[in-house]
Amino acid sequence: MACLEKPLRMCVVCRSKISQKQLLRLQCDENKKLVPFRNYGRSFYICNECINNALTENKNKKKLEQTLFRVCKNKDEYIIQLKEILTHVR
């Protein structure tokens, strides 16, 4: 039998490769809003550690925000949208 490894994905903020189950999968929709992944289109992953650090420390908040600006190709209130998503997901 083949030994199957767990799928690894990369966090867009810290660029570390982590198990897929430990990451939050998001996407930007047509209106440039952050939404949970809807099973179609491009998506990206953010690790829980980067999210927790961004919500507690101001320096890491800026890094997360800049990454979301780059990924979604727009400047918007992504941290607020991320907090809304986290309250509905968990």
TIRO-2110 file (N, C-alpha, C; in Angstrom, 1 decimal):
// TIRO-2110
0.8, -1.2, 0.0, N, 1, A
0.0, 0.0, 0.0, CA, 1, A
0.9, 1.3, 0.0, C, 1, A
0.4, 2.2, -0.7, N, 2, A
1.1, 3.5, -0.8, CA, 2, A
0.9, 4.3, 0.5, C, 2, A
1.9, 5.0, 1.0, N, 3, A
1.8, 5.8, 2.1, CA, 3, A
1.4, 7.2, 1.6, C, 3, A
0.1, 7.6, 1.9, N, 4, A
-0.3, 8.9, 1.4, CA, 4, A
-0.1, 10.0, 2.5, C, 4, A
0.5, 11.1, 2.1, N, 5, A
0.7, 12.2, 3.0, CA, 5, A
-0.4, 13.1, 3.0, C, 5, A
-0.5, 13.8, 4.1, N, 6, A
-1.6, 14.9, 4.2, CA, 6, A
-1.3, 16.0, 3.3, C, 6, A
-2.3, 16.6, 2.7, N, 7, A
-2.0, 17.7, 1.8, CA, 7, A
-1.5, 18.9, 2.5, C, 7, A
-0.4, 19.5, 2.0, N, 8, A
0.2, 20.7, 2.5, CA, 8, A
-0.2, 21.9, 1.7, C, 8, A
-0.6, 23.0, 2.3, N, 9, A
-0.8, 24.2, 1.6, CA, 9, A
0.0, 25.4, 2.2, C, 9, A
0.1, 26.5, 1.5, N, 10, A
1.0, 27.5, 2.0, CA, 10, A
0.1, 28.7, 2.4, C, 10, A
0.4, 29.3, 3.6, N, 11, A
-0.2, 30.5, 4.1, CA, 11, A
0.3, 31.6, 3.3, C, 11, A
-0.6, 32.5, 2.8, N, 12, A
-0.2, 33.7, 2.0, CA, 12, A
0.5, 34.7, 2.8, C, 12, A
0.4, 34.7, 4.1, N, 13, A
1.0, 35.8, 4.9, CA, 13, A
2.4, 35.4, 5.3, C, 13, A
2.6, 34.2, 6.0, N, 14, A
3.9, 33.8, 6.5, CA, 14, A
4.6, 32.9, 5.6, C, 14, A
4.0, 32.4, 4.5, N, 15, A
4.6, 31.5, 3.5, CA, 15, A
5.0, 30.2, 4.1, C, 15, A
4.5, 29.7, 5.2, N, 16, A
4.8, 28.4, 5.8, CA, 16, A
3.9, 27.4, 5.2, C, 16, A
4.4, 26.2, 5.0, N, 17, A
3.6, 25.1, 4.5, CA, 17, A
3.0, 24.3, 5.7, C, 17, A
1.7, 24.2, 5.8, N, 18, A
1.0, 23.7, 6.9, CA, 18, A
-0.1, 22.7, 6.4, C, 18, A
-0.5, 21.8, 7.2, N, 19, A
-1.6, 20.9, 6.8, CA, 19, A
-2.8, 21.7, 6.5, C, 19, A
-3.5, 21.2, 5.5, N, 20, A
-4.7, 21.9, 4.9, CA, 20, A
-5.8, 22.1, 6.0, C, 20, A
-5.9, 21.2, 6.9, N, 21, A
-7.0, 21.3, 8.0, CA, 21, A
-6.7, 22.4, 8.9, C, 21, A
-5.5, 22.9, 9.0, N, 22, A
-5.1, 23.9, 10.0, CA, 22, A
-5.2, 25.3, 9.4, C, 22, A
-5.7, 25.4, 8.2, N, 23, A
-5.7, 26.7, 7.5, CA, 23, A
-7.2, 27.1, 7.2, C, 23, A
-7.4, 28.4, 7.1, N, 24, A
-8.7, 29.0, 6.7, CA, 24, A
-8.6, 29.3, 5.2, C, 24, A
-9.6, 28.8, 4.4, N, 25, A
-9.6, 29.0, 3.0, CA, 25, A
-10.6, 30.1, 2.6, C, 25, A
-10.1, 31.1, 2.0, N, 26, A
-10.9, 32.3, 1.6, CA, 26, A
-10.7, 32.6, 0.1, C, 26, A
-11.6, 33.5, -0.4, N, 27, A
-11.5, 34.0, -1.7, CA, 27, A
-12.1, 35.4, -1.8, C, 27, A
-11.7, 36.1, -2.9, N, 28, A
-12.2, 37.4, -3.1, CA, 28, A
-13.3, 37.2, -4.2, C, 28, A
-14.5, 37.8, -4.0, N, 29, A
-15.5, 37.6, -5.0, CA, 29, A
-15.4, 38.8, -6.0, C, 29, A
-16.4, 38.9, -6.9, N, 30, A
-16.3, 39.9, -8.0, CA, 30, A
-16.4, 41.3, -7.4, C, 30, A
-17.1, 41.5, -6.3, N, 31, A
-17.2, 42.8, -5.7, CA, 31, A
-16.0, 43.2, -4.8, C, 31, A
-14.9, 42.4, -4.9, N, 32, A
-13.7, 42.6, -4.1, CA, 32, A
-14.0, 42.5, -2.6, C, 32, A
-14.9, 41.6, -2.2, N, 33, A
-15.1, 41.3, -0.8, CA, 33, A
-14.5, 40.0, -0.4, C, 33, A
-14.1, 39.8, 0.8, N, 34, A
-13.6, 38.6, 1.3, CA, 34, A
-14.7, 37.7, 1.7, C, 34, A
-14.7, 36.4, 1.2, N, 35, A
-15.8, 35.5, 1.5, CA, 35, A
-15.1, 34.1, 1.7, C, 35, A
-15.7, 33.2, 2.5, N, 36, A
-15.2, 31.8, 2.6, CA, 36, A
-15.3, 31.2, 1.2, C, 36, A
-14.5, 30.2, 1.0, N, 37, A
-14.4, 29.5, -0.3, CA, 37, A
-15.7, 28.9, -0.7, C, 37, A
-16.1, 29.1, -1.9, N, 38, A
-17.5, 28.6, -2.4, CA, 38, A
-17.4, 27.5, -3.4, C, 38, A
-16.3, 26.8, -3.4, N, 39, A
-16.0, 25.6, -4.3, CA, 39, A
-15.9, 25.9, -5.7, C, 39, A
-15.6, 27.2, -6.1, N, 40, A
-15.2, 27.5, -7.4, CA, 40, A
-14.4, 28.8, -7.4, C, 40, A
-13.6, 29.0, -8.4, N, 41, A
-12.8, 30.2, -8.5, CA, 41, A
-11.4, 30.1, -7.7, C, 41, A
-10.7, 31.1, -7.7, N, 42, A
-9.4, 31.2, -7.1, CA, 42, A
-9.5, 31.4, -5.6, C, 42, A
-8.7, 30.8, -4.8, N, 43, A
-8.8, 30.9, -3.4, CA, 43, A
-7.3, 31.0, -2.8, C, 43, A
-7.3, 31.3, -1.5, N, 44, A
-6.0, 31.3, -0.8, CA, 44, A
-6.2, 30.9, 0.6, C, 44, A
-5.1, 30.6, 1.3, N, 45, A
-5.1, 30.1, 2.7, CA, 45, A
-4.4, 31.0, 3.6, C, 45, A
-5.0, 31.1, 4.8, N, 46, A
-4.3, 31.9, 5.9, CA, 46, A
-4.3, 31.0, 7.1, C, 46, A
-3.2, 30.9, 7.8, N, 47, A
-3.1, 30.0, 9.0, CA, 47, A
-3.7, 30.7, 10.2, C, 47, A
-4.1, 29.9, 11.1, N, 48, A
-4.7, 30.4, 12.4, CA, 48, A
-3.7, 31.3, 13.2, C, 48, A
-2.4, 31.0, 13.1, N, 49, A
-1.5, 31.8, 13.9, CA, 49, A
-1.4, 33.2, 13.3, C, 49, A
-1.4, 33.3, 12.0, N, 50, A
-1.3, 34.7, 11.4, CA, 50, A
-2.6, 35.5, 11.7, C, 50, A
-3.7, 34.8, 11.7, N, 51, A
-4.9, 35.5, 12.1, CA, 51, A
-4.9, 36.0, 13.5, C, 51, A
-4.5, 35.1, 14.4, N, 52, A
-4.5, 35.4, 15.8, CA, 52, A
-3.5, 36.6, 16.1, C, 52, A
-2.3, 36.5, 15.5, N, 53, A
-1.3, 37.5, 15.7, CA, 53, A
-1.8, 38.9, 15.1, C, 53, A
-2.5, 38.9, 14.0, N, 54, A
-3.0, 40.1, 13.4, CA, 54, A
-4.1, 40.7, 14.2, C, 54, A
-4.9, 39.9, 14.9, N, 55, A
-6.0, 40.5, 15.7, CA, 55, A
-5.5, 41.0, 17.0, C, 55, A
-4.3, 40.6, 17.4, N, 56, A
-3.8, 41.0, 18.7, CA, 56, A
-2.7, 42.1, 18.6, C, 56, A
-1.8, 42.0, 17.6, N, 57, A
-0.7, 42.9, 17.4, CA, 57, A
-0.9, 43.8, 16.2, C, 57, A
-0.6, 45.1, 16.4, N, 58, A
-0.7, 46.0, 15.3, CA, 58, A
0.2, 45.8, 14.2, C, 58, A
1.5, 45.4, 14.5, N, 59, A
2.5, 45.2, 13.4, CA, 59, A
2.1, 44.1, 12.5, C, 59, A
1.6, 43.0, 13.0, N, 60, A
1.2, 41.8, 12.2, CA, 60, A
-0.2, 42.1, 11.5, C, 60, A
-1.0, 43.0, 12.0, N, 61, A
-2.2, 43.4, 11.4, CA, 61, A
-1.9, 44.1, 10.1, C, 61, A
-0.9, 44.9, 10.1, N, 62, A
-0.5, 45.6, 8.8, CA, 62, A
0.0, 44.7, 7.8, C, 62, A
0.8, 43.7, 8.2, N, 63, A
1.3, 42.7, 7.3, CA, 63, A
0.2, 41.8, 6.7, C, 63, A
-0.8, 41.4, 7.5, N, 64, A
-1.9, 40.7, 6.9, CA, 64, A
-2.7, 41.6, 6.0, C, 64, A
-2.9, 42.8, 6.3, N, 65, A
-3.7, 43.7, 5.5, CA, 65, A
-3.0, 43.9, 4.1, C, 65, A
-1.7, 44.1, 4.1, N, 66, A
-1.0, 44.3, 2.9, CA, 66, A
-1.0, 43.0, 2.0, C, 66, A
-1.0, 41.9, 2.7, N, 67, A
-1.1, 40.6, 1.9, CA, 67, A
-2.4, 40.5, 1.3, C, 67, A
-3.5, 40.8, 2.0, N, 68, A
-4.8, 40.8, 1.5, CA, 68, A
-5.0, 41.8, 0.3, C, 68, A
-4.4, 42.9, 0.4, N, 69, A
-4.5, 43.9, -0.6, CA, 69, A
-3.8, 43.3, -1.9, C, 69, A
-2.7, 42.6, -1.8, N, 70, A
-2.0, 42.1, -2.9, CA, 70, A
-2.8, 40.9, -3.5, C, 70, A
-3.4, 40.1, -2.7, N, 71, A
-4.1, 38.9, -3.2, CA, 71, A
-5.4, 39.3, -3.8, C, 71, A
-6.1, 40.2, -3.2, N, 72, A
-7.4, 40.6, -3.8, CA, 72, A
-7.3, 41.8, -4.8, C, 72, A
-6.1, 42.4, -4.9, N, 73, A
-5.9, 43.4, -5.9, CA, 73, A
-6.8, 44.6, -5.7, C, 73, A
-7.0, 45.0, -4.4, N, 74, A
-7.9, 46.1, -4.1, CA, 74, A
-7.6, 46.5, -2.7, C, 74, A
-7.8, 47.8, -2.4, N, 75, A
-7.6, 48.2, -1.0, CA, 75, A
-9.0, 48.4, -0.4, C, 75, A
-9.3, 47.7, 0.6, N, 76, A
-10.6, 47.7, 1.3, CA, 76, A
-10.4, 47.3, 2.7, C, 76, A
-11.5, 47.3, 3.5, N, 77, A
-11.4, 47.0, 4.9, CA, 77, A
-11.5, 45.5, 5.1, C, 77, A
-10.3, 44.8, 4.8, N, 78, A
-10.3, 43.4, 4.8, CA, 78, A
-10.2, 42.8, 6.2, C, 78, A
-9.6, 43.5, 7.2, N, 79, A
-9.5, 43.0, 8.5, CA, 79, A
-10.9, 42.9, 9.1, C, 79, A
-11.8, 43.9, 8.9, N, 80, A
-13.1, 43.9, 9.4, CA, 80, A
-13.9, 42.7, 8.8, C, 80, A
-13.7, 42.5, 7.5, N, 81, A
-14.4, 41.4, 6.8, CA, 81, A
-13.9, 40.1, 7.3, C, 81, A
-12.6, 40.0, 7.6, N, 82, A
-12.1, 38.8, 8.1, CA, 82, A
-12.6, 38.4, 9.5, C, 82, A
-12.8, 39.4, 10.4, N, 83, A
-13.4, 39.2, 11.7, CA, 83, A
-14.9, 38.7, 11.5, C, 83, A
-15.6, 39.3, 10.6, N, 84, A
-17.0, 38.8, 10.3, CA, 84, A
-17.0, 37.4, 9.9, C, 84, A
-16.1, 37.0, 9.0, N, 85, A
-16.0, 35.6, 8.5, CA, 85, A
-15.7, 34.7, 9.7, C, 85, A
-14.7, 35.1, 10.5, N, 86, A
-14.3, 34.2, 11.6, CA, 86, A
-15.4, 34.0, 12.6, C, 86, A
-16.3, 35.0, 12.9, N, 87, A
-17.4, 34.8, 13.8, CA, 87, A
-18.4, 33.9, 13.2, C, 87, A
-18.6, 33.9, 11.9, N, 88, A
-19.6, 33.0, 11.3, CA, 88, A
-19.1, 31.6, 11.1, C, 88, A
-17.7, 31.4, 10.9, N, 89, A
-17.1, 30.2, 10.5, CA, 89, A
-17.0, 29.3, 11.8, C, 89, A
-16.5, 29.9, 12.9, N, 90, A
-16.2, 29.1, 14.1, CA, 90, A
-17.4, 28.9, 14.9, C, 90, A
END
